[in-house]
Amino acid sequence: MTHSDQVFGTAAGDDGAAAPTQTNRILLDSRGLAGSPPAGRLLTFGARGTKLLYYDRLRGGFLRSFPLSLTAADLQALAKAYHAEVRPFEIPGAIEGESMKILGTSGDVAITPQEMTTFLGTGGPWSNGSQLFAKGVKAGDWTDLELPAPAEGKYHVVVYLTCSWDYGIVQFYVNGAKLGQPIDGFHKDTVITTGPIDLGEAELKKGPNTLRVEVIGSNPNTRPPHFSWGLDCAVLNR
């Protein structure tokens, strides 16, 4: 059965800024995409039921898609329609939060990977469609994560975080040294990404380093449990 779905969304341009929303229509049927969006520079979100698909026709000859749980049939249909490989959206150079090794916690922190495609309509996308979610219970709760560096030297440590109505204020440390300023993760009503936050320069050794995330307080407007946080990914720039 063929039906028509609305295509909607805000697309990011080459400089990372949000481009104006583009609205078109595509046809979908049991075989997948029956017709592709018009040729040219076109970045759109396509809705198919509860799924969101992100189309980028001109970046490296592949498509980026959400969510990661797309069925094999959907992936094959997209690849066939666009003559391109289908990959999830990823931030270049990302050390994915949900994949970082947990070295230790203060004991009161519940920490787990979290799939974020549910929130794409409000404030995404998240690199690899997921984040590392930590639920703290009090100020002072901390989590140590392994931060691998390809070589010894100075790096700018850039983090991509999530903001929500129940998130706290976090402070980062690298190898025991405070890095950057406190970051308030509170955002009223909706879940959003922060985009890149440059914490500053740190001296890293080759191989594993320690990135500590400590909750130091919470915004007066945050809701219970007050002290949660979410790390999408980290990027090391020289």
Backbone hydrogen bonds, N-H to C=O, Kabsch-Sander energy under -0.5 kcal/mol:
donor,donor_aa,acceptor,acceptor_aa,energy
3,H,28,L,-2.7
5,D,26,I,-1.5
7,V,24,N,-1.9
8,F,6,Q,-0.5
8,F,45,F,-2.0
11,A,9,G,-0.5
13,G,17,A,-2.9
16,G,13,G,-2.0
19,A,11,A,-4.5
22,Q,9,G,-0.8
24,N,7,V,-0.7
26,I,5,D,-1.2
28,L,3,H,-2.5
29,D,32,G,-3.0
32,G,29,D,-2.4
34,A,27,L,-2.1
34,A,32,G,-0.5
35,G,27,L,-1.1
42,L,40,G,-1.1
44,T,55,Y,-1.0
45,F,8,F,-0.8
46,G,53,L,-2.8
47,A,6,Q,-1.4
48,R,51,K,-2.1
51,K,48,R,-2.1
53,L,46,G,-2.3
55,Y,44,T,-2.2
55,Y,53,L,-0.6
57,R,42,L,-0.8
59,R,56,D,-0.5
60,G,58,L,-0.8
62,F,59,R,-1.1
63,L,85,E,-3.1
64,R,54,Y,-0.6
65,S,87,R,-1.7
66,F,52,L,-0.8
70,L,67,P,-1.1
75,L,71,T,-2.3
76,Q,72,A,-2.5
77,A,73,A,-2.3
78,L,74,D,-2.5
79,A,75,L,-2.5
80,K,76,Q,-2.3
81,A,77,A,-2.5
82,Y,78,L,-2.2
83,H,79,A,-1.2
84,A,79,A,-1.2
85,E,61,G,-0.9
87,R,63,L,-3.7
87,R,85,E,-0.5
89,F,65,S,-0.6
94,A,91,I,-2.1
95,I,234,A,-3.1
96,E,94,A,-0.8
97,G,232,D,-2.4
98,E,232,D,-0.5
99,S,96,E,-1.2
100,M,96,E,-0.7
100,M,97,G,-1.1
103,L,101,K,-0.7
103,L,144,D,-2.6
104,G,144,D,-1.2
106,S,142,W,-2.0
110,A,108,D,-0.5
110,A,135,K,-2.0
111,I,109,V,-0.6
112,T,133,F,-2.5
114,Q,131,Q,-2.8
116,M,129,G,-2.9
117,T,129,G,-0.6
119,F,116,M,-1.8
120,L,117,T,-1.3
122,T,119,F,-1.6
123,G,119,F,-2.0
124,G,120,L,-0.8
128,N,89,F,-3.4
129,G,126,W,-2.5
130,S,127,S,-1.3
131,Q,114,Q,-2.2
132,L,231,L,-2.5
133,F,112,T,-2.9
133,F,131,Q,-0.6
134,A,229,W,-2.8
135,K,110,A,-3.1
136,G,134,A,-0.7
140,G,215,V,-4.0
141,D,138,K,-1.6
143,T,213,V,-1.8
144,D,104,G,-3.1
145,L,211,L,-2.9
146,E,101,K,-2.5
147,L,209,N,-3.2
149,A,207,G,-2.4
153,G,204,L,-2.5
155,Y,202,A,-2.6
156,H,237,N,-3.8
157,V,155,Y,-0.6
157,V,200,G,-2.4
158,V,156,H,-0.7
158,V,235,V,-2.9
159,V,197,I,-2.6
160,Y,233,C,-2.7
161,L,159,V,-0.5
161,L,195,G,-0.6
162,T,230,G,-1.9
163,C,192,I,-2.9
164,S,185,G,-2.3
167,Y,164,S,-1.1
168,G,228,S,-2.9
169,I,217,G,-2.9
170,V,183,I,-2.6
171,Q,214,E,-2.7
172,F,179,L,-0.6
173,Y,212,R,-1.9
174,V,177,A,-2.7
175,N,210,T,-2.9
177,A,174,V,-2.0
179,L,172,F,-2.5
183,I,170,V,-2.8
184,D,182,P,-0.5
185,G,168,G,-2.2
185,G,183,I,-0.6
187,H,164,S,-1.4
190,T,188,K,-1.6
192,I,163,C,-2.0
192,I,190,T,-0.5
193,T,123,G,-1.8
194,T,161,L,-2.3
197,I,159,V,-2.1
199,L,157,V,-2.8
199,L,197,I,-0.8
202,A,155,Y,-2.9
204,L,153,G,-3.2
204,L,202,A,-0.7
207,G,149,A,-2.9
209,N,147,L,-1.1
211,L,145,L,-3.1
211,L,209,N,-0.6
212,R,173,Y,-2.8
212,R,210,T,-0.6
213,V,143,T,-2.7
214,E,171,Q,-2.7
214,E,212,R,-0.5
215,V,141,D,-2.8
216,I,169,I,-2.6
216,I,214,E,-0.6
217,G,169,I,-1.0
222,T,219,N,-1.8
223,R,165,W,-2.8
226,H,223,R,-2.0
227,F,136,G,-0.5
227,F,225,P,-1.1
228,S,166,D,-1.4
229,W,134,A,-2.2
230,G,162,T,-0.6
231,L,132,L,-2.5
232,D,160,Y,-2.3
232,D,230,G,-0.6
233,C,160,Y,-1.4
234,A,95,I,-1.8
235,V,158,V,-3.0
237,N,156,H,-2.5
237,N,235,V,-0.6
